[in-house]
Amino acid sequence: MDRIAVHLRVTNNNDFTIDDRYDGVPYKFEAGKTVTIPPEAALHLFGWYPGVDMSVAETHVTRRWGWNTPAFMASGDAKRFFAKLQFAPVTFKTVEVVSGEDDDTLPSPIAPRAGAREASA
């Protein structure tokens, strides 16, 4: 059975980097760069899910990142910062690979670490 997942592609067009975390995983949104994040992280970091009213996401973001202070709100910086974040849903489809079919062409599920030593008995 195929599984469909809608991730979020975020482009930070601000002139500063945004760092945050979700579930122990650091997320870095560098100025001028695009990052694709899983749906759970999108909900936690941006209040985003498919079909969300973007004013709800804006409120979530301004509170989460401290842009809702009286100074930010009065200056208009909060709205300006949020407006420079671009959001685009990206749909991924995962497909089951049945074991035994072309096993020799599949990549290893665990990539070897750089500099890792071989196990010996």
LINHU-V411574 format. One record per residue. N is the residue number from 1. RES is the residue in three letters. NEAR is the number of other ideal C-beta (glycine too) atoms within 10 Angstrom. D_LAST is the distance of its C-alpha to the last C-alpha in Angstrom with 2 decimals. Layout:
n->N res->RES near->NEAR d_last->D_LAST
n->N res->RES near->NEAR d_last->D_LAST
This chain:
n->1 res->MET near->5 d_last->41.12
n->2 res->ASP near->7 d_last->41.44
n->3 res->ARG near->9 d_last->41.29
n->4 res->ILE near->8 d_last->43.58
n->5 res->ALA near->12 d_last->42.99
n->6 res->VAL near->14 d_last->45.46
n->7 res->HIS near->17 d_last->43.91
n->8 res->LEU near->21 d_last->46.00
n->9 res->ARG near->14 d_last->46.31
n->10 res->VAL near->22 d_last->47.71
n->11 res->THR near->15 d_last->49.31
n->12 res->ASN near->20 d_last->50.27
n->13 res->ASN near->13 d_last->53.43
n->14 res->ASN near->17 d_last->54.10
n->15 res->ASP near->9 d_last->53.82
n->16 res->PHE near->10 d_last->51.17
n->17 res->THR near->12 d_last->47.58
n->18 res->ILE near->18 d_last->46.99
n->19 res->ASP near->10 d_last->43.79
n->20 res->ASP near->16 d_last->42.99
n->21 res->ARG near->11 d_last->40.21
n->22 res->TYR near->15 d_last->39.64
n->23 res->ASP near->8 d_last->37.00
n->24 res->GLY near->5 d_last->35.06
n->25 res->VAL near->11 d_last->35.09
n->26 res->PRO near->8 d_last->37.19
n->27 res->TYR near->16 d_last->39.73
n->28 res->LYS near->11 d_last->41.52
n->29 res->PHE near->21 d_last->44.73
n->30 res->GLU near->13 d_last->45.62
n->31 res->ALA near->12 d_last->49.23
n->32 res->GLY near->11 d_last->50.03
n->33 res->LYS near->12 d_last->46.67
n->34 res->THR near->13 d_last->45.79
n->35 res->VAL near->15 d_last->42.94
n->36 res->THR near->13 d_last->42.22
n->37 res->ILE near->22 d_last->41.18
n->38 res->PRO near->16 d_last->40.47
n->39 res->PRO near->16 d_last->43.43
n->40 res->GLU near->14 d_last->42.30
n->41 res->ALA near->21 d_last->42.06
n->42 res->ALA near->25 d_last->45.40
n->43 res->LEU near->17 d_last->47.08
n->44 res->HIS near->18 d_last->45.72
n->45 res->LEU near->21 d_last->46.34
n->46 res->PHE near->24 d_last->49.49
n->47 res->GLY near->18 d_last->50.89
n->48 res->TRP near->23 d_last->50.61
n->49 res->TYR near->15 d_last->50.33
n->50 res->PRO near->10 d_last->51.93
n->51 res->GLY near->7 d_last->55.69
n->52 res->VAL near->15 d_last->55.82
n->53 res->ASP near->9 d_last->59.09
n->54 res->MET near->14 d_last->58.10
n->55 res->SER near->9 d_last->60.41
n->56 res->VAL near->12 d_last->58.13
n->57 res->ALA near->19 d_last->55.09
n->58 res->GLU near->19 d_last->57.12
n->59 res->THR near->15 d_last->57.99
n->60 res->HIS near->18 d_last->54.35
n->61 res->VAL near->21 d_last->53.19
n->62 res->THR near->19 d_last->56.03
n->63 res->ARG near->12 d_last->55.26
n->64 res->ARG near->14 d_last->51.49
n->65 res->TRP near->17 d_last->51.73
n->66 res->GLY near->9 d_last->54.80
n->67 res->TRP near->18 d_last->57.20
n->68 res->ASN near->13 d_last->59.66
n->69 res->THR near->12 d_last->61.21
n->70 res->PRO near->7 d_last->64.98
n->71 res->ALA near->9 d_last->64.63
n->72 res->PHE near->17 d_last->62.28
n->73 res->MET near->13 d_last->64.45
n->74 res->ALA near->9 d_last->67.72
n->75 res->SER near->11 d_last->66.50
n->76 res->GLY near->10 d_last->65.18
n->77 res->ASP near->14 d_last->61.77
n->78 res->ALA near->22 d_last->59.95
n->79 res->LYS near->14 d_last->61.49
n->80 res->ARG near->12 d_last->61.03
n->81 res->PHE near->21 d_last->57.32
n->82 res->PHE near->20 d_last->56.69
n->83 res->ALA near->12 d_last->58.75
n->84 res->LYS near->14 d_last->56.43
n->85 res->LEU near->19 d_last->53.45
n->86 res->GLN near->11 d_last->53.25
n->87 res->PHE near->14 d_last->51.69
n->88 res->ALA near->11 d_last->50.92
n->89 res->PRO near->14 d_last->49.28
n->90 res->VAL near->11 d_last->46.59
n->91 res->THR near->9 d_last->45.73
n->92 res->PHE near->12 d_last->42.26
n->93 res->LYS near->8 d_last->41.54
n->94 res->THR near->10 d_last->38.14
n->95 res->VAL near->7 d_last->37.71
n->96 res->GLU near->8 d_last->35.29
n->97 res->VAL near->11 d_last->33.09
n->98 res->VAL near->7 d_last->32.66
n->99 res->SER near->7 d_last->29.16
n->100 res->GLY near->6 d_last->29.20
n->101 res->GLU near->8 d_last->31.84
n->102 res->ASP near->8 d_last->30.62
n->103 res->ASP near->9 d_last->27.01
n->104 res->ASP near->4 d_last->26.02
n->105 res->THR near->7 d_last->28.56
n->106 res->LEU near->10 d_last->27.54
n->107 res->PRO near->6 d_last->25.75
n->108 res->SER near->6 d_last->22.41
n->109 res->PRO near->5 d_last->23.39
n->110 res->ILE near->6 d_last->21.10
n->111 res->ALA near->8 d_last->21.61
n->112 res->PRO near->8 d_last->18.84
n->113 res->ARG near->7 d_last->19.74
n->114 res->ALA near->5 d_last->21.20
n->115 res->GLY near->5 d_last->19.05
n->116 res->ALA near->8 d_last->15.88
n->117 res->ARG near->6 d_last->12.60
n->118 res->GLU near->5 d_last->10.09
n->119 res->ALA near->5 d_last->6.93
n->120 res->SER near->4 d_last->3.78
n->121 res->ALA near->2 d_last->0.00
